[in-house]
Amino acid sequence: MLEWAVVFFVVAIIAAVFGFGGIASAAAGIAKILFFIFLVLFLIAIISGLAGAAAVIP
């Protein structure tokens, strides 16, 4: 997860160098998509963890 943060930080720096044109909006769009994907995966992990913990406790 930290690697993705570093990758998008580098993309943001490159976009700043190019003047926040189309590259910045594309990077922001990708970041939004990845944010929602990771949010859904996080919620699925929490729900499956709770379901697994409920199955272990009698």
C-alpha positions in Angstrom: 0.0 0.0 0.0 2.9 2.3 0.8 4.3 1.6 -2.6 1.2 2.9 -4.3 1.3 6.1 -2.2 4.9 6.6 -3.3 4.0 6.0 -7.0 1.1 8.5 -6.9 3.4 11.0 -5.1 5.9 10.7 -7.9 3.1 11.1 -10.5 1.8 14.2 -8.7 5.3 15.7 -8.7 5.7 15.0 -12.4 2.3 16.6 -13.0 3.4 19.7 -11.1 6.4 20.0 -13.3 4.2 19.9 -16.4 1.9 22.6 -15.0 -1.0 20.6 -13.7 -2.5 20.0 -17.1 -4.2 16.8 -18.3 -1.6 14.7 -16.5 -2.8 15.9 -13.1 -6.4 15.3 -13.8 -5.6 11.8 -15.1 -3.6 11.0 -12.0 -6.4 12.4 -9.8 -8.9 10.2 -11.6 -6.8 7.1 -11.2 -6.3 8.0 -7.5 -10.0 8.2 -7.0 -10.6 4.9 -8.7 -7.9 3.2 -6.7 -9.2 4.8 -3.5 -12.7 3.3 -4.0 -11.2 -0.1 -5.0 -9.1 -0.2 -1.8 -12.1 1.0 0.3 -14.3 -1.9 -1.0 -11.5 -4.4 -0.5 -11.0 -3.1 3.1 -14.7 -3.4 3.9 -14.8 -6.9 2.4 -11.7 -7.9 4.6 -13.4 -6.5 7.7 -16.7 -8.3 7.0 -15.0 -11.6 6.3 -12.8 -11.2 9.4 -15.9 -10.6 11.5 -17.7 -13.5 10.0 -14.7 -15.7 10.6 -14.4 -14.6 14.2 -18.1 -15.2 14.8 -17.8 -18.7 13.4 -14.9 -19.5 15.8 -16.7 -18.2 19.0 -19.4 -20.7 20.1 
